[in-house]
Amino acid sequence: MTPDARARKALYHAFVDQGLDTWLARLPDQLARGLDRRRHGDLPGWEKAVAKLPELPADRQVALDRDTVSVDVALSDADRRRCHNLLKALMPWRKGPYRLGGTVIDTEWRSDWKWQRVAPHLAPLAGRRVLDVGGGNGYHAWRMAGAGAAFTLVIDPSPRFYYQFQAVRHFVGDADGGRTHFLPAGIEDVPANLATFDTVFSMGVLYHRASPLDHLLQLRDALRPGGELVLETLVVEGDATTVLMPEERYACMPNVYFLPASRALALWLERCGFTDVRVVDEAPTTLDEQRATEWMTFQSLADFLDPQDRSRTVEGYPAPRRAVLIATRR
């Protein structure tokens, strides 16, 4: 059985075990659309890279509760080089860091720093069902598994991230008890009024949504009553009436719509049916947290800021500032 076939089988079984019957019937269409080779010309190469990863010995040391998601396993020099080259074939790697079979993946984002800011404020994840919306290659999902989540589902429409996740899964094996999964889909593919998850994360997504309130309502509807939302997004300084809408681009990104002040975002959440809304962190994004590396060689934050004034983007807007809000579904 190919790694892709194993992943699909595990996903189906997980949905059955979690009682996600209304969603289960939609999985074939969602997987077919998310992994459609006609839409993603590079997809066969990513699939092949994962399939070519060498078989690993059962004896391995897996750490999902540390800053670097790590799998230490004894490999021959040839297999170590093979793993390194195949993982390189999945570039760019944006979220991490990882250490897999001796290969250190220094990702664009120090996603562990974000986790350090978020984790102290969470309701304990042990035993909870978690949805990670726009979770990239799954770095935070592995950290959620390391914190004891009973079931974590990453949804992200990027097939590259899907195969990066499967590559990490190849190394992790069953060390997480098979509790962590990835569906190449978006929040719009989650059945309406699911009301199932104990915790829903949406980190780095809201500012890409043309209708941010609709996104907040979709997140709310995926939560059970009393469930917890963890929302991280770009914000600007200001009060409950402050919202920035860039003209064409923000920090060179074309698909950025609304950047509210954190107080305005808290009001949005309250209007969308959340209580106990609180801002638990707010800080500028630094050039040490987001940067180009050997594993992400394209332009990064330094290229998106005014070289004469790092407090502004190249378009003249306030430089990226991110806030984390936590709220409870009524």
Buried (B, 14 or more C-beta within 10 A) or exposed (E): EEBBEEBBEBBBEBBEEBEBEEBBEBBEEBBEEBBEEEEBEEBEEBBEBBBEBBEBEEEBEBBBEEBBBBBBBEBEEEBBEBBBEBBBBBBBBBBBBBBBBBBBBBBBBBBBBBBEBBBEBBBEBEEBBBBBBBBBBBBBBBBBBBBBBBBBBBBBBBBBBBBBBBBBBBBBBEBBEBBBBBBBBBBEBBBEEBBBBBBBBBBBBBBBBEEBBEBBBBBBBBBBEEBBBBBBBBBBEBEBEBBBEBEEBBBBBEEBBBBBBBBBBBBBBBEBBBEEBEBBBBEEBBEEBBBBBEBBEEEBBEEBBBEEEBEBBBBEBBBBBBBBBBBBBE
